[in-house]
Amino acid sequence: MIVERVYNLALPRLEGKKIREVRVGLGLIAVELDDGSLGVTYVLRKETADGCSLLPQGGSIIGMPAQEIAGWALQGKNVISSAMGLAVLNSVAEFDKLEQVENVSSSDAAFSVEIRPNDTVGVIGHIGPIIFNLKDKVQSLFIFERGENLAGGVYPESKQSELLPECQVVFVSSTSLINRTAEKVLDYCTGARDIVMVGSSTPLYPQAFHGTGVTMLSGTRWLSEHRDPILTGISQCSGVRQLIKYAQKMSVRV
């Protein structure tokens, strides 16, 4: 499992660290460690449980060992705890050792791999910037979302096994690591020249993706010097579009 690989790589870097701050907004989750490291992941609002008590450990997370919270990413008990665990793992990626893709406009995922006019492209999750950048540049664009009453041009999850094998390039929202659908999606991408994991939930650990078919990681490094506006913004329901000025987009080959 990819998340288990990420966990094993991150574990030594989490040793002795504790949780300093946690913010759970309606769109994003942020976790800050006591060394200032920051990780941010998405909230899968449509997949949260009913009721107001979504996290039994709520109120006691600050001060807990970072390794323990990171382990929540493996347990899959609910999408909030899984996302929080992934945020901890993301916070200690070795960003300074990563070699970014050259000649990528702002390291935007849509430009991180070669896109050809005759390509069929799949997008897992309604990732607006990628769809906007590619909709008139490729032969076909298949967008997949969970749920019912999907808008025109968006396919249900049940069509992935049929349509993903036709795609030369696939962009996969890294929220698929939170709801534990990533491996299934990757298994369907049998004809893909490139598979890109996308979004702030992306763990920037290239080694963890070896042998999975993924060729590119397009994620985000959240800058600790901007921790105050990041944490405040997430508490007040800000999204990536509002907060990305406090971060660095990164695209890294696997």
PLY file of the C-alpha trace (Angstrom):
ply
format ascii 1.0
element vertex 254
property float x
property float y
property float z
element edge 253
property int vertex1
property int vertex2
end_header
0.00 0.00 0.00
1.39 3.40 -1.00
0.49 5.12 2.26
2.26 2.40 4.22
5.40 3.01 2.16
5.16 6.75 2.84
4.70 6.04 6.55
7.80 3.84 6.69
9.88 6.50 4.95
8.58 9.29 7.19
8.77 7.44 10.51
12.43 8.22 11.33
11.83 11.91 10.58
8.90 11.98 13.00
10.77 10.48 15.93
10.45 12.60 19.08
8.20 15.18 17.42
4.80 16.20 18.77
1.74 17.96 17.41
1.84 21.70 18.09
-1.31 22.79 16.26
-4.22 21.33 14.29
-6.83 23.09 12.19
-9.75 21.29 10.57
-11.65 23.48 8.14
-14.42 22.60 5.74
-11.99 22.40 2.84
-8.55 21.70 4.29
-6.79 20.22 7.30
-3.49 21.61 8.59
-1.14 20.00 11.10
1.90 21.74 12.56
4.63 19.83 14.36
6.65 21.24 17.26
9.61 21.85 14.94
7.47 24.10 12.74
6.86 21.58 9.94
3.49 22.03 8.24
1.33 19.59 6.31
-1.99 20.30 4.61
-4.51 17.86 3.16
-8.02 18.06 1.72
-11.24 17.38 3.56
-13.50 14.95 1.70
-16.67 16.61 2.99
-19.07 14.35 1.10
-17.46 11.30 2.69
-17.53 12.38 6.33
-19.86 10.63 8.74
-23.17 12.11 9.85
-23.40 13.96 13.15
-21.18 16.54 14.82
-18.65 14.27 16.57
-16.45 13.33 13.63
-13.24 12.67 15.53
-13.35 10.88 18.91
-9.90 12.21 19.80
-10.93 15.82 19.18
-9.64 18.16 21.88
-6.70 15.99 22.84
-4.59 15.92 19.66
-2.26 18.81 20.47
0.77 17.42 22.28
0.30 13.88 20.98
3.30 12.12 19.37
3.50 12.84 15.65
4.23 9.17 14.91
0.94 8.17 16.51
-1.12 10.63 14.46
0.77 9.63 11.30
-0.39 6.09 11.94
-4.00 7.21 11.46
-3.29 7.43 7.74
-2.94 3.65 7.73
-6.02 2.84 9.75
-8.67 4.27 7.42
-11.20 4.66 10.25
-12.66 7.83 8.74
-11.59 10.41 6.17
-10.84 13.08 8.79
-8.37 11.00 10.81
-6.86 9.55 7.61
-6.35 13.05 6.18
-4.82 14.27 9.44
-2.40 11.36 9.47
-1.43 12.06 5.87
-0.88 15.74 6.69
1.64 14.69 9.35
3.43 12.47 6.85
3.46 15.24 4.25
4.90 17.75 6.70
8.26 15.96 6.98
8.95 15.15 3.33
12.56 15.91 2.42
11.65 18.89 0.26
15.18 20.27 -0.03
16.43 17.01 -1.55
13.71 16.80 -4.22
14.63 17.60 -7.80
11.84 19.59 -9.40
10.82 19.26 -13.02
12.37 22.01 -15.12
10.45 24.29 -17.46
7.14 23.72 -15.68
5.00 26.85 -15.43
4.64 27.41 -11.67
5.10 23.63 -11.34
1.44 23.29 -12.35
0.39 19.66 -12.64
-1.20 20.15 -16.06
2.18 21.13 -17.49
4.33 18.65 -15.60
4.07 15.93 -18.28
3.84 15.98 -22.06
0.29 16.38 -23.36
-0.33 15.58 -27.04
-3.33 16.77 -29.12
-4.42 13.19 -29.87
-4.25 12.08 -26.22
-7.14 10.76 -24.21
-6.74 12.08 -20.68
-8.39 10.87 -17.47
-8.89 13.03 -14.40
-9.80 11.39 -11.10
-11.66 13.98 -9.08
-13.02 17.28 -10.39
-9.67 19.10 -10.41
-10.71 22.46 -11.86
-7.34 23.93 -12.95
-6.33 20.76 -14.82
-9.70 20.46 -16.55
-9.61 24.14 -17.55
-6.07 23.85 -18.95
-6.66 20.63 -20.90
-10.27 20.69 -22.11
-9.42 22.21 -25.51
-5.96 20.69 -25.90
-6.68 16.94 -26.06
-8.79 14.58 -28.12
-10.87 13.32 -25.18
-11.12 14.19 -21.52
-12.71 11.75 -19.07
-13.50 13.23 -15.65
-14.49 10.85 -12.85
-16.24 11.70 -9.60
-17.85 9.81 -6.78
-21.52 10.40 -6.06
-24.83 10.68 -7.86
-26.43 13.28 -10.14
-23.13 14.07 -11.82
-23.02 16.96 -14.27
-22.61 16.44 -18.00
-19.20 15.20 -19.07
-18.43 13.75 -15.65
-18.41 9.97 -15.31
-19.20 7.94 -12.19
-16.58 5.88 -10.42
-18.15 2.73 -11.87
-16.94 3.70 -15.38
-13.26 3.87 -14.43
-12.52 0.23 -15.23
-13.94 0.72 -18.73
-12.51 4.12 -19.65
-9.19 4.50 -17.82
-7.43 1.83 -19.94
-8.08 4.12 -22.96
-6.16 7.03 -21.41
-2.58 7.94 -22.32
-2.30 10.38 -19.39
-4.14 10.20 -16.06
-4.25 12.82 -13.32
-5.24 11.34 -9.96
-6.31 13.45 -7.01
-4.26 12.42 -4.01
-7.43 12.42 -1.93
-7.61 8.87 -3.32
-4.94 8.05 -0.73
-7.30 9.28 1.98
-10.35 7.28 0.92
-8.19 4.28 -0.03
-9.12 4.13 -3.72
-5.69 4.99 -5.20
-4.44 1.45 -5.81
-7.65 0.42 -7.55
-7.48 3.45 -9.86
-3.83 2.81 -10.71
-4.62 -0.80 -11.61
-7.01 0.47 -14.31
-4.39 2.73 -15.95
-2.95 -0.03 -18.11
-2.35 2.12 -21.20
-1.09 5.28 -19.50
2.16 6.87 -20.62
2.08 9.13 -17.56
0.18 9.07 -14.27
0.33 12.20 -12.12
-0.68 12.38 -8.46
-2.11 15.85 -7.87
-3.02 18.21 -5.06
-1.96 19.36 -1.62
-2.62 15.90 -0.22
0.18 14.50 -2.42
2.98 12.96 -0.34
6.22 14.10 -1.95
8.00 10.80 -1.43
9.01 9.53 -4.90
10.39 6.25 -3.52
6.97 5.31 -2.20
5.54 5.30 -5.74
8.15 3.12 -7.45
6.49 0.29 -9.32
2.98 1.76 -9.06
2.82 3.27 -12.56
2.87 6.81 -11.16
5.43 8.93 -13.03
4.98 12.37 -11.46
4.06 13.86 -8.08
2.59 17.38 -8.17
2.13 18.58 -4.63
2.76 21.49 -2.30
5.32 22.55 0.27
3.66 24.73 2.90
6.09 27.34 4.19
6.45 27.50 7.96
7.22 31.22 7.94
3.62 31.76 6.85
2.08 29.46 9.45
-0.17 32.17 10.94
-2.12 33.05 7.76
-2.22 29.38 6.72
-3.71 28.21 10.02
-6.04 31.18 10.36
-7.24 30.83 6.77
-8.00 27.12 7.12
-9.91 27.81 10.35
-12.00 30.31 8.40
-12.72 27.95 5.47
-10.12 29.30 3.08
-9.13 27.00 0.24
-5.98 26.37 -1.77
-6.74 29.18 -4.21
-6.60 31.68 -1.33
-3.65 30.13 0.49
-1.32 28.98 -2.27
0.63 32.26 -2.02
1.97 30.89 1.28
3.24 27.70 -0.32
5.48 26.36 -3.07
4.07 24.08 -5.77
6.38 21.21 -6.58
6.41 18.67 -9.41
8.79 15.76 -8.93
9.46 12.74 -11.14
9.11 9.28 -9.66
0 1
1 2
2 3
3 4
4 5
5 6
6 7
7 8
8 9
9 10
10 11
11 12
12 13
13 14
14 15
15 16
16 17
17 18
18 19
19 20
20 21
21 22
22 23
23 24
24 25
25 26
26 27
27 28
28 29
29 30
30 31
31 32
32 33
33 34
34 35
35 36
36 37
37 38
38 39
39 40
40 41
41 42
42 43
43 44
44 45
45 46
46 47
47 48
48 49
49 50
50 51
51 52
52 53
53 54
54 55
55 56
56 57
57 58
58 59
59 60
60 61
61 62
62 63
63 64
64 65
65 66
66 67
67 68
68 69
69 70
70 71
71 72
72 73
73 74
74 75
75 76
76 77
77 78
78 79
79 80
80 81
81 82
82 83
83 84
84 85
85 86
86 87
87 88
88 89
89 90
90 91
91 92
92 93
93 94
94 95
95 96
96 97
97 98
98 99
99 100
100 101
101 102
102 103
103 104
104 105
105 106
106 107
107 108
108 109
109 110
110 111
111 112
112 113
113 114
114 115
115 116
116 117
117 118
118 119
119 120
120 121
121 122
122 123
123 124
124 125
125 126
126 127
127 128
128 129
129 130
130 131
131 132
132 133
133 134
134 135
135 136
136 137
137 138
138 139
139 140
140 141
141 142
142 143
143 144
144 145
145 146
146 147
147 148
148 149
149 150
150 151
151 152
152 153
153 154
154 155
155 156
156 157
157 158
158 159
159 160
160 161
161 162
162 163
163 164
164 165
165 166
166 167
167 168
168 169
169 170
170 171
171 172
172 173
173 174
174 175
175 176
176 177
177 178
178 179
179 180
180 181
181 182
182 183
183 184
184 185
185 186
186 187
187 188
188 189
189 190
190 191
191 192
192 193
193 194
194 195
195 196
196 197
197 198
198 199
199 200
200 201
201 202
202 203
203 204
204 205
205 206
206 207
207 208
208 209
209 210
210 211
211 212
212 213
213 214
214 215
215 216
216 217
217 218
218 219
219 220
220 221
221 222
222 223
223 224
224 225
225 226
226 227
227 228
228 229
229 230
230 231
231 232
232 233
233 234
234 235
235 236
236 237
237 238
238 239
239 240
240 241
241 242
242 243
243 244
244 245
245 246
246 247
247 248
248 249
249 250
250 251
251 252
252 253
